[in-house]
Amino acid sequence: MAKRDLYEILGVNRDASEDELKKAYRKLAMKYHPDRNPDNKEAEEKFKEVKEAYEILTDSNKRAAYDRYGHAGVDPSMGGGGGGGQGFEGFADAFGDIFGDIFGGGSGRGRSNVYRGADLRYNLEISLEEAARGAEKTIRIPALEECDSCHGSGAKPGTQPKTCPTCGGAGQVRIQQGFFSIQQTCPKCHGSGRIIPEPCTSCGGAGRIKRQKTLEVKIPAGIDDGMRLRHSGHGEPGVNGGPAGDLYVEIHIKQHPVFQRDGDDLHCEMPISFTTAALGGEIEIPTLDGAAAIRIPAETQSAKVFRLRGKGIRNVRSHAPGDLMVHVIVETPVKLTERQKELLREFDEIASSNAERHNPKAKSWMDKVKDFFGA
């Protein structure tokens, strides 16, 4: 079976540069790589074909022989295949990049070992009033700062860090593992590109020491439980000049003795006397802004809810206020005197004589019970 033209396999012109060859190869190799096409024989054959084309065309001697004699110039069985040895090196170099792309690492060539610092979280507990009105809080957080003794170098005063002899300061080393050429973090300097023969005694060679840092946190009015406030650059410092991480202040609202929060609304229970519930009257209720009065209509039942509009919490984004929901609880009197008991018995006799009028819910319920038992 006749072999395809190598330039056609890679999809490039015959005058393609080495960079163009590499770009074309990377694209096709990633497309047909066996790890991306398991149990696909056709893809496996195409991958081998692409690999062979790239190996030959990136070797200057082999490429010259191929351009002059075609496949015969690079087929070992026909005496072709001029030496040089640069083709496999170039292939391994490019395939190392592809290997990294497929598995998420990348070869890392030319990258400096600069890393962003980690983000930090601080749990801040505040009162419901502070959440509703906003507040300013002072917090203390751990922070890594430059060591005063070595000024961040990590080396003992009077000495200097040295270039890592293993990686030559690159922070990474290339390892040849059969077919693959893989670049990984230097095991000697752990990616920093330098070693410290005499570490600073104050920081142990880290170049940074841990201290407590004071930070002012502005809490916006209306913030809710679980919301987070981001403070850029107040996380852990970066490595080798990388940017610092962020600090996230997570808000937790303390349980309130009177109110329960539901979004922007507030709920509270308000006990009222039996007499107030029956005859009606005016009661005073608490709000976050002070006391307010509401009118209780006569014959109010327990669990009746009264809504006070705008007496909740202002939304942190829209600033529209929520409502206060007052749940009325009719309180049963306790520790009654004999006179009170006598009056209640008299009242009960009068009410029972015309239960349908005075206790309609109880009368309706008893009727349902009788129907249920077939009485």
C-alpha positions in Angstrom: 0.0 0.0 0.0 1.4 3.4 -1.0 2.3 5.7 1.8 0.7 9.1 2.1 2.8 12.3 1.6 4.2 13.4 5.0 3.3 17.0 4.4 -0.2 16.0 3.5 -0.5 13.9 6.7 0.4 16.9 8.9 -1.7 19.3 6.7 1.2 21.8 6.0 2.9 23.2 3.0 6.3 21.8 1.9 8.0 25.0 3.0 6.5 24.8 6.5 8.7 26.0 9.3 9.6 23.9 12.4 7.1 25.9 14.5 4.4 25.2 11.9 5.2 21.5 11.9 5.1 21.4 15.7 1.8 23.2 15.9 0.2 20.9 13.3 1.6 17.8 15.1 0.4 18.9 18.5 -3.1 19.4 17.1 -3.3 16.1 15.4 -1.6 14.1 18.1 -4.0 15.3 20.7 -6.9 14.5 18.4 -5.8 10.9 17.7 -3.9 10.1 21.0 -4.8 6.6 22.2 -5.7 7.9 25.7 -8.4 10.0 24.1 -9.5 7.3 21.8 -9.5 4.0 23.8 -10.0 0.8 21.7 -10.1 2.9 18.5 -7.7 1.1 16.0 -8.2 3.7 13.3 -7.2 6.6 15.6 -4.2 4.6 16.8 -3.0 4.1 13.2 -3.5 7.8 12.4 -1.5 8.7 15.6 1.4 6.5 14.5 1.3 8.0 11.0 1.3 11.6 12.4 4.2 10.7 14.7 6.3 9.2 11.9 5.7 12.3 9.7 6.7 14.6 12.5 9.8 12.6 13.4 11.1 12.7 9.8 10.2 16.3 8.9 11.7 17.8 12.1 15.1 16.1 11.4 16.9 18.4 8.9 18.8 15.5 7.3 15.8 13.2 7.0 13.6 16.0 5.7 16.2 16.9 3.0 16.3 13.2 2.0 12.6 13.0 1.9 12.2 16.1 -0.2 14.7 14.7 -2.8 13.8 11.0 -2.9 10.4 10.7 -1.2 9.8 7.8 1.1 12.7 5.9 -0.4 15.1 8.5 1.0 14.0 7.8 4.6 13.1 4.1 4.5 15.9 2.2 6.3 15.1 -1.0 4.4 16.0 0.9 1.2 19.2 2.4 2.6 17.7 5.8 3.3 17.1 7.5 6.6 20.1 9.7 6.9 21.3 10.3 10.5 21.2 13.4 12.6 19.4 12.3 15.7 17.6 15.7 16.1 14.3 14.3 14.9 13.5 12.2 18.0 14.7 14.9 20.3 12.3 17.4 18.7 9.5 14.8 18.7 10.0 14.0 22.4 10.1 17.7 23.2 6.8 18.3 21.4 5.2 15.1 22.7 6.2 16.1 26.2 4.0 19.2 25.8 1.1 17.2 24.4 1.5 14.7 27.2 1.2 17.5 29.7 -1.8 19.0 27.8 -3.7 15.7 27.9 -3.1 15.1 31.6 -3.3 18.7 32.7 0.3 19.5 33.7 2.0 20.9 30.7 5.7 20.8 30.2 6.2 24.0 32.1 9.1 25.1 29.9 9.8 28.8 30.3 7.4 29.1 33.3 8.6 30.8 36.4 7.6 29.1 39.7 5.4 31.9 40.8 2.3 31.0 42.6 -0.7 32.9 44.0 -1.2 32.7 47.7 -4.0 30.6 49.2 -7.3 32.2 50.1 -8.3 32.4 53.8 -11.7 32.3 55.5 -12.6 34.0 58.7 -15.9 33.3 60.5 -17.4 36.5 62.0 -20.3 36.3 64.4 -22.5 39.4 64.6 -25.9 40.4 66.2 -29.1 40.7 64.3 -29.1 44.4 64.9 -25.6 44.7 63.4 -26.8 42.8 60.4 -29.8 45.0 59.9 -28.1 48.4 60.4 -24.5 47.6 59.2 -21.4 47.8 61.4 -17.7 48.0 61.4 -15.7 45.3 63.1 -12.0 44.9 63.9 -10.7 41.4 63.4 -7.3 39.9 63.9 -6.0 37.3 61.3 -2.8 35.4 61.0 -0.5 36.8 58.3 2.9 35.8 56.9 5.2 38.8 56.6 8.7 39.3 55.4 11.3 38.2 57.9 13.1 41.1 59.5 16.4 39.2 59.9 16.9 38.0 56.3 14.6 40.4 54.5 12.8 37.6 52.8 15.8 35.8 51.3 15.6 32.9 53.8 19.4 32.9 54.1 21.3 33.6 57.3 22.4 37.2 57.5 25.7 37.6 55.7 25.0 34.7 53.4 23.1 34.4 50.1 20.9 31.6 48.5 22.7 29.7 45.7 21.5 28.5 42.4 20.3 25.0 42.5 22.9 22.7 40.9 20.4 20.1 39.9 18.1 22.3 37.7 20.5 25.2 37.1 18.0 27.6 38.6 15.1 26.6 36.3 13.1 24.9 39.1 12.3 22.0 36.9 14.2 19.0 35.4 13.5 16.9 32.3 13.3 13.2 32.7 13.5 10.8 29.8 11.3 7.7 30.4 11.6 5.6 27.3 9.4 7.1 24.7 8.5 10.1 26.8 10.4 13.2 27.8 8.7 14.7 30.9 9.5 17.9 32.7 8.8 18.0 36.5 9.5 20.0 39.6 13.1 19.8 40.7 13.4 17.4 43.7 16.3 19.4 45.1 14.9 22.9 45.3 11.2 22.0 45.0 10.7 24.4 42.2 12.3 27.5 43.7 15.4 27.3 41.5 17.7 28.0 44.5 19.0 26.3 47.6 19.9 27.9 51.0 23.1 26.4 52.5 22.7 28.4 55.7 19.0 29.0 56.6 18.0 32.1 58.6 17.5 31.1 62.2 14.5 33.5 62.7 12.3 32.1 59.9 14.0 28.7 59.3 14.7 29.6 55.7 11.1 30.4 54.7 11.8 34.1 54.4 8.5 34.8 56.1 7.2 34.7 59.7 3.7 34.4 61.0 2.2 37.4 62.8 -1.2 38.7 63.7 -2.7 41.4 61.5 -5.5 43.7 62.3 -8.1 44.4 59.7 -11.2 46.6 59.6 -14.3 44.9 58.2 -17.2 47.0 57.0 -20.5 45.1 57.2 -23.2 46.4 54.9 -26.7 46.8 56.2 -29.0 43.9 55.4 -26.3 41.2 55.2 -27.7 37.7 55.8 -26.3 34.6 57.5 -23.8 32.7 55.4 -22.9 35.7 53.1 -19.2 36.3 52.5 -17.3 39.6 52.3 -14.2 39.4 50.1 -11.0 41.3 51.0 -8.6 41.1 48.0 -5.0 40.6 48.8 -5.4 39.8 52.5 -5.0 36.0 52.1 -1.7 34.2 52.3 1.2 35.8 50.4 2.2 34.4 47.0 5.3 32.4 46.3 8.3 33.9 44.5 6.6 37.2 44.0 3.2 35.8 43.2 0.0 37.8 44.2 -1.5 37.2 47.6 -4.7 35.3 48.0 -8.0 36.8 49.2 -9.6 36.8 52.6 -13.3 35.8 52.8 -15.1 36.9 55.9 -18.1 34.6 56.4 -21.0 36.1 58.4 -22.8 34.2 61.1 -25.7 35.9 62.9 -26.3 35.1 66.5 -29.7 33.8 67.6 -31.9 36.7 68.7 -34.1 36.4 71.9 -37.1 38.0 70.2 -36.9 37.9 66.5 -36.4 35.1 63.9 -35.2 36.2 60.5 -36.5 34.8 57.2 -34.8 36.5 54.3 -35.7 40.2 54.7 -38.7 39.5 57.0 -38.7 39.2 60.7 -41.0 37.0 62.8 -41.9 37.3 66.5 -44.4 35.7 68.8 -46.6 38.1 70.9 -48.5 36.6 73.9 -51.8 38.4 74.6 -54.3 37.8 77.4 -57.5 35.8 77.0 -59.4 39.1 77.7 -57.6 41.1 75.1 -58.1 38.3 72.5 -61.9 38.2 73.3 -62.6 41.9 73.7 -59.8 43.5 71.6 -57.4 46.2 72.5 -54.1 47.9 71.7 -50.8 46.2 72.5 -47.2 47.4 72.2 -44.7 45.3 70.3 -41.0 45.5 69.8 -39.3 46.3 66.5 -35.6 46.8 65.6 -36.4 50.6 65.5 -38.2 50.7 68.9 -41.7 50.0 70.1 -44.8 50.1 67.9 -48.5 49.7 68.7 -51.0 47.5 66.9 -54.7 47.2 67.4 -56.0 43.7 68.2 -59.6 43.3 67.0 -62.1 41.6 69.2 -62.5 37.8 69.0 -58.9 37.4 67.7 -57.8 33.7 67.6 -54.5 32.3 68.7 -51.8 32.1 65.9 -53.3 35.1 64.0 -50.6 36.9 62.1 -50.3 40.7 61.9 -48.0 42.2 59.3 -46.2 45.4 60.0 -44.9 46.6 56.6 -41.4 48.0 56.3 -40.4 46.9 59.8 -38.2 44.0 58.7 -34.6 44.3 57.3 -33.6 46.3 54.3 -32.3 44.1 51.5 -28.5 44.3 51.2 -28.8 44.8 47.4 -32.1 46.5 46.6 -32.4 48.2 50.0 -36.2 47.4 49.9 -37.3 46.7 53.5 -38.9 43.5 54.6 -41.9 43.2 57.0 -42.4 42.2 60.6 -44.8 39.3 61.1 -46.3 39.3 64.6 -47.7 35.9 65.5 -50.4 36.3 68.3 -50.4 33.7 71.0 -53.4 33.7 73.3 -52.0 32.9 76.8 -54.0 30.7 79.1 -54.0 32.2 82.6 -52.2 30.3 85.4 -52.2 30.3 89.2 -55.8 31.4 89.4 -57.5 32.4 92.6 -60.8 30.8 93.7 -62.7 33.8 92.7 -61.2 33.7 89.2 -62.0 30.1 88.9 -65.6 30.7 90.0 -66.0 33.4 87.4 -64.6 31.2 84.6 -66.9 28.4 85.5 -69.8 30.8 85.4 -68.6 32.1 82.0 -68.2 28.5 80.7 -71.8 27.6 81.7 -73.1 30.7 79.8 -70.9 29.9 76.7 -71.8 26.2 76.7 -75.5 27.1 76.7 -75.1 28.6 73.2 -71.9 26.9 72.0 -72.7 27.3 68.3 -72.6 31.0 68.8 -69.8 31.5 71.2 -67.5 28.6 70.2 -68.2 27.9 66.5 -64.9 26.2 65.8 -65.3 23.8 68.8 -68.9 23.1 67.8 -67.9 22.4 64.2 -65.1 20.1 65.3 -67.3 18.1 67.6 -69.8 17.6 64.9 -67.1 16.2 62.6 -66.0 13.8 65.4 -69.5 12.6 65.8 -69.9 12.0 62.1 -66.6 10.1 62.0 -67.7 7.7 64.7 -71.2 7.5 63.3 -72.8 8.8 66.5 
